[in-house]
Amino acid sequence: MSKWRIDAELLIDGENEPIKDGSVVFEGKKIIYAGTVENAPTAEIEKQTKVVMPGMWDCHVHVFGIKGANPVEWMQANLNPISPAARAAYDMKAAMEAGFTSVREAGGFGLHMKEAVNDGSIIGPNIYASGGAIGITGGHADSHSLPMNIIHQIDVQNWGGKKIVDGPLEAIKAVRLMIREGADVIKIMASGGVMSARTNPNHQEFNDEEFKAIVKEATSKGRLVMAHAHGKPGIMGAVKAGVKTIEHGTWSDEEVCELMIEKEAILVPTVYIQRRLAERGREAGATEETMVKIAMVVDEHREAMKRAQKMGVKIALGTDIFSSGADSIVPWGDHGKELEYMVEIGMSPLEAIISATSMGPKTLGQMAPKAGILREGYDADLLTLKVNPLEDITIFQEFDNITGVFKGGKLEINKGIQ
């Protein structure tokens, strides 16, 4: 078990002000020192770099292995997941090359891909997955063009358990099924969506009793609940019931922000997917209904994110990336773009990096690892950079700016660390 020491002109620990002439030392999977160079212990392997910082977290992704935004392709991927899984293996490496050593998967094949990453078969980030996404009949989790018996069959076989539910008892059982499959977090659909047919993003989907039942059951098993929610009614209902992360949050007005601050709920904005769908959705096969809804959502979302940031809502980075291949609609590997958008809505570069590092584990509640911060006792997930992101946050969009990616103390990606 080798001991590594990395000295840097700038150490960004993911939580505090950066340290000039800093050093991080790790042995095995854990950090044993992070601080100034003069106090750092010696190590067998010593390297120097411009910047060292924690590995980043994308707190809203999907492992689908598909290319476009056409609902037919999504359903085909469910029926025959072999080709999508093969594509997704390359997606995992792309995330690592982009500097993202951990992801929170919000529905897809993440629980299965996690096994291949953990046993070393493929290079990829730590995956904390929900299995399926729980929703109501006719809601954002449903596939409206298929008979219900087919939907339930697909859910059970490929998506981590039953996800279309009605009433508190069915909702409780769905939570238990997801946990049976190994879910690290419970994903629910609190509002209609942009990419689903016959749903309105402003409409609340689960009722208050269903929300309460889901949160109570998940909490009793140590799982945090993450809620897809665009409209105010769905956000308010979810947060009042104890949901701890709101995904998207498009119509987050002052009342919503105040409630989220009071309840210590975290916002995962996913600005990236909103922009990409608006720009490229049609050419990627999105339906006309999707394009109408994204046009309605994108400007509202931008203003809501500015408001949430200004008011002090806790924000964690998430992209909603789901597609395979650099030329696809929202490709794995493009995660770094979200940091640029975070700065656009009012964050400083350091605040954006904090949202992408130390805030990540907080979206998992009791299931969170000790990660996202360069600190003694924390996981040795870290990046070495040849340029300073505090001077230009867009540097994460070029893989070559990241010279080394360590996960659990192992150098997984080496692009020139000296």
HELIX and SHEET records of a PDB file:
HELIX    1   1 VAL A   37  ASN A   39  5                                   3    
HELIX    2   2 PRO A   71  LEU A   79  1                                   9    
HELIX    3   3 ILE A   82  GLU A   97  1                                  16    
HELIX    4   4 GLY A  110  ASN A  118  1                                   9    
HELIX    5   5 MET A  148  ASN A  158  1                                  11    
HELIX    6   6 PRO A  168  GLU A  181  1                                  14    
HELIX    7   7 ASP A  208  SER A  220  1                                  13    
HELIX    8   8 LYS A  232  ALA A  241  1                                  10    
HELIX    9   9 GLU A  254  LYS A  263  1                                  10    
HELIX   10  10 VAL A  271  ARG A  280  1                                  10    
HELIX   11  11 GLU A  288  MET A  311  1                                  24    
HELIX   12  12 LYS A  337  GLU A  344  1                                   8    
HELIX   13  13 PRO A  349  ALA A  356  1                                   8    
HELIX   14  14 MET A  359  LYS A  362  1                                   4    
HELIX   15  15 GLY A  365  MET A  367  5                                   3    
HELIX   16  16 ILE A  393  GLN A  397  5                                   5    
HELIX   17  17 PHE A  399  ASN A  401  5                                   3    
SHEET    1   A 7 LYS A  30  THR A  36  0                                        
SHEET    2   A 7 ILE A  19  GLU A  27 -1                                        
SHEET    3   A 7 LYS A   3  LEU A  11 -1                                        
SHEET    4   A 7 ILE A  45  PRO A  54  1                                        
SHEET    5   A 7 LEU A 382  LEU A 385 -1                                        
SHEET    6   A 7 ILE A 402  LYS A 407 -1                                        
SHEET    7   A 7 LYS A 410  ASN A 414 -1                                        
SHEET    1   B 4 ASN A 126  ALA A 129  0                                        
SHEET    2   B 4 PHE A 100  GLU A 105  1                                        
SHEET    3   B 4 MET A  56  ILE A  66  1                                        
SHEET    4   B 4 ILE A 321  SER A 323  1                                        
SHEET    1   C 7 ILE A 164  VAL A 165  0                                        
SHEET    2   C 7 ALA A 133  ILE A 136  1                                        
SHEET    3   C 7 ILE A 186  MET A 189  1                                        
SHEET    4   C 7 VAL A 225  ALA A 229  1                                        
SHEET    5   C 7 THR A 245  HIS A 248  1                                        
SHEET    6   C 7 ILE A 266  VAL A 268  1                                        
SHEET    7   C 7 LYS A 314  ILE A 315  1                                        
END                                                                             
